[in-house]
Structures are given as structure tokens and as C-alpha cells.
């Protein structure tokens, strides 16, 4: 069988990570795979290393030339099944699948219509309702996402499934620590500081502005804390990035807070810090929280769909209200006050949660079962 995967980016993030993980687990004797995506990040070379020669297309913007180019590729390759990921690729791929008579599976990596301006929101919902009729099966990466998508009138349990994002627990636990990398940041004597971290691109929906406000308040009580922000600083959010950096400087946090950008050793650093924070305003089903649990880190996260699909309050971590610097500060202090038994219980619960609900093997098995179900009609 031939599968066409259509995606918008190869930059580090949940969508490309999800696709790459599936392709690693796929039986390539059973599946002949083509990938249509954009050569804008590290996952491009990772796809090539898997023996896949991707087609380079810009699909996150509306473009007639991109539509026609993708049409020509699909006509030439003649896939039996199309799997689209994200908004732009989902629009192109589902329309072309309908035109060419090829069944389409679509994965939502974040159904975030609530954050859109009112006119854009209604346009988006109208288009998605139409596309739902052209899609054989929809995949949501978490229950919270599927609940948000209930506004789509043609979506139902027969044409949609929840397949949780999954990770390889053993591979993360086997990673080395990054003590030398931390030492090079000159955060202070390791035995006298506590390091918090977040793996997040610097963009408004990630809530880093609120986190910094909360961090300032917590630092007034416990000055020995530090914060690492690891992730992309996208050009499209240049002004927001400047605002974040300016806030750090104006509040005297240059030594306590470091923005590291994209790091190849991000997971090794994650294993080496003390606590993990997710201050997001909106999520799909975040890999960073799963990775933090796999690394055995006590977690604080905002109580939003996606985060609370993974973290149960006081079981795997601490949940706090979204958009509240005061409660983020309180959450930081709560993590610092955890006793050895509470910390050990959270670590054990987190690892058990991954094995039970969020393993890579489970994600791959459920996805490939959907492929076969769709192809069998």
C-alpha cells in the first residue's frame, strides 16, 4: 500500500515529531511512503535518514501554485491513502483526496478556534465543517481536543478517534545528564540553586509572559531559583520575543532566566533540571509534558485541555489556573515544598501514566489500525 503524508513543516515541534515517530514504527515492507512537507527544519534530514525523499512544498499558506504542485505529485504517485496533519495541509490534502477519489485521514494537532478573532473563527469553523464531509476519518491527539471539536456538526464517533500522542519511555530514561551544558550557563553553584525549565517555542499561546510575572513573584520569596526556556523563537512572533526578552532585562532576570533557543540536547537538559513548568494558554496534547514525566520531573502545568489530559491534579503533578501569574508563583513554591515521598509518588505515577496511556507503541498500533480500517472501507 502507498501512503501520502501531507504536513506543513519540518521545524521542531509536536506535529513533525508525531509524524517521524509513526514512520520509525511503520513496517516499510507493508507501506510505501511519500511525504509532502516544507524543508524548514531538522526533521527534513531525519526523514531522509529514514530513506524517504520528501517533496518540498509550502502548504501553511493559501497558494494556487502549491495546490497545483501537490495535485501533480498525487496524480503521479497514486497513493492509496492520504494522511494530512494541521490546518493548511489538511485543507489542500482533503480537497485533493476528494477530487482524486483517495480516502483521507486527518490529524488535528490543536483545535484552537477559541483563540481566533470572531470573523476568522466563523470562517475557520465553516471550512472545517465542509472538510469534515470530505474526510474518511479524523484523529485527535487527546480527549480535550476532541471535546473542543464537538462544534463541528458532521463529526461523530464513527468518523473520529482519539489516539494519544506517545513517547518511548525507555529511550528518554536512557539519555545522559547534561551537567556540563548547565555549568556553561553560569546559573550559580548547582547545590545551592533549583532549576525550573520549559520546552516551548516563544509565542503568545505558550503563556511565557505570565510565567515570567509569576517567576518574579516567586523569586522574591526564594531567590535561589532559575528558569530555562528551551525552544524556537519564530520570526512570525518577533515582537512577542522582543517583549519577553525586554521583560527579563528590565526586571533584572538576566542571570536567573535564560532563553536557550532550539537545542539538540534539550531532553538531556530536561533530565538534569529539578522541575518542569507548562504555562500554556492552549495545547493539543503536549509532548513536552510527556517527556518531563518520562524524565522523572515534578511538573506544574496550567489546567487546560491537553495538559489536564496528561496531568491529574496532585497525582502526576500540580495543576494551576491559566493566565494567572499569582497561581504560577504559588505553583513554583508548591513544587519547592514537595517532600521526598510526594516527589517519589509523582515520579512513579508519571511513568505509569505513560506506559498505560501515552506509549509510542500504543500510538503507532492505533494509527495503523485506523489506516487499515479506512482502506477496508
Secondary structure as the mmCIF struct_conf table of DSSP 4:
data_model
#
loop_
_struct_conf.conf_type_id
_struct_conf.id
_struct_conf.beg_label_comp_id
_struct_conf.beg_label_asym_id
_struct_conf.beg_label_seq_id
_struct_conf.end_label_comp_id
_struct_conf.end_label_asym_id
_struct_conf.end_label_seq_id
STRN STRN1 UNK A 2 UNK A 6
BEND BEND1 UNK A 8 UNK A 8
BEND BEND2 UNK A 11 UNK A 13
HELX_RH_AL_P HELX_RH_AL_P1 UNK A 14 UNK A 25
BEND BEND3 UNK A 26 UNK A 26
TURN_TY1_P TURN_TY1_P1 UNK A 28 UNK A 30
STRN STRN2 UNK A 32 UNK A 37
BEND BEND4 UNK A 39 UNK A 39
BEND BEND5 UNK A 41 UNK A 41
TURN_TY1_P TURN_TY1_P2 UNK A 42 UNK A 42
HELX_RH_AL_P HELX_RH_AL_P2 UNK A 43 UNK A 49
TURN_TY1_P TURN_TY1_P3 UNK A 50 UNK A 51
STRN STRN3 UNK A 55 UNK A 56
BEND BEND6 UNK A 60 UNK A 61
HELX_RH_AL_P HELX_RH_AL_P3 UNK A 64 UNK A 77
BEND BEND7 UNK A 80 UNK A 80
STRN STRN4 UNK A 81 UNK A 85
BEND BEND8 UNK A 86 UNK A 86
HELX_RH_AL_P HELX_RH_AL_P4 UNK A 87 UNK A 100
TURN_TY1_P TURN_TY1_P4 UNK A 101 UNK A 101
STRN STRN5 UNK A 103 UNK A 108
BEND BEND9 UNK A 109 UNK A 109
HELX_RH_3T_P HELX_RH_3T_P1 UNK A 113 UNK A 115
BEND BEND10 UNK A 116 UNK A 116
HELX_RH_AL_P HELX_RH_AL_P5 UNK A 118 UNK A 133
TURN_TY1_P TURN_TY1_P5 UNK A 134 UNK A 134
BEND BEND11 UNK A 136 UNK A 136
STRN STRN6 UNK A 137 UNK A 140
BEND BEND12 UNK A 141 UNK A 142
HELX_RH_AL_P HELX_RH_AL_P6 UNK A 143 UNK A 148
HELX_RH_3T_P HELX_RH_3T_P2 UNK A 149 UNK A 151
TURN_TY1_P TURN_TY1_P6 UNK A 153 UNK A 154
TURN_TY1_P TURN_TY1_P7 UNK A 157 UNK A 158
BEND BEND13 UNK A 159 UNK A 159
STRN STRN7 UNK A 160 UNK A 162
STRN STRN8 UNK A 167 UNK A 167
HELX_RH_AL_P HELX_RH_AL_P7 UNK A 169 UNK A 173
TURN_TY1_P TURN_TY1_P8 UNK A 174 UNK A 174
BEND BEND14 UNK A 175 UNK A 175
HELX_LH_PP_P HELX_LH_PP_P1 UNK A 176 UNK A 177
HELX_RH_AL_P HELX_RH_AL_P8 UNK A 179 UNK A 184
TURN_TY1_P TURN_TY1_P9 UNK A 185 UNK A 186
BEND BEND15 UNK A 188 UNK A 188
HELX_RH_3T_P HELX_RH_3T_P3 UNK A 190 UNK A 192
STRN STRN9 UNK A 194 UNK A 199
BEND BEND16 UNK A 202 UNK A 203
HELX_RH_3T_P HELX_RH_3T_P4 UNK A 204 UNK A 206
HELX_RH_AL_P HELX_RH_AL_P9 UNK A 208 UNK A 221
TURN_TY1_P TURN_TY1_P10 UNK A 223 UNK A 224
STRN STRN10 UNK A 225 UNK A 230
BEND BEND17 UNK A 231 UNK A 231
HELX_RH_3T_P HELX_RH_3T_P5 UNK A 235 UNK A 237
HELX_RH_AL_P HELX_RH_AL_P10 UNK A 238 UNK A 250
TURN_TY1_P TURN_TY1_P11 UNK A 251 UNK A 252
TURN_TY1_P TURN_TY1_P12 UNK A 254 UNK A 256
STRN STRN11 UNK A 257 UNK A 261
BEND BEND18 UNK A 262 UNK A 262
TURN_TY1_P TURN_TY1_P13 UNK A 264 UNK A 265
HELX_RH_AL_P HELX_RH_AL_P11 UNK A 266 UNK A 272
BEND BEND19 UNK A 273 UNK A 274
STRN STRN12 UNK A 275 UNK A 278
BEND BEND20 UNK A 281 UNK A 281
BEND BEND21 UNK A 284 UNK A 285
HELX_RH_AL_P HELX_RH_AL_P12 UNK A 287 UNK A 294
TURN_TY1_P TURN_TY1_P14 UNK A 295 UNK A 296
STRN STRN13 UNK A 298 UNK A 302
BEND BEND22 UNK A 303 UNK A 304
TURN_TY1_P TURN_TY1_P15 UNK A 305 UNK A 306
HELX_RH_AL_P HELX_RH_AL_P13 UNK A 307 UNK A 310
HELX_LH_PP_P HELX_LH_PP_P2 UNK A 311 UNK A 312
STRN STRN14 UNK A 313 UNK A 313
TURN_TY1_P TURN_TY1_P16 UNK A 314 UNK A 316
STRN STRN15 UNK A 317 UNK A 320
TURN_TY1_P TURN_TY1_P17 UNK A 322 UNK A 323
HELX_RH_AL_P HELX_RH_AL_P14 UNK A 325 UNK A 336
TURN_TY1_P TURN_TY1_P18 UNK A 337 UNK A 337
HELX_RH_AL_P HELX_RH_AL_P15 UNK A 340 UNK A 357
STRN STRN16 UNK A 359 UNK A 359
HELX_RH_AL_P HELX_RH_AL_P16 UNK A 360 UNK A 375
TURN_TY1_P TURN_TY1_P19 UNK A 376 UNK A 376
#
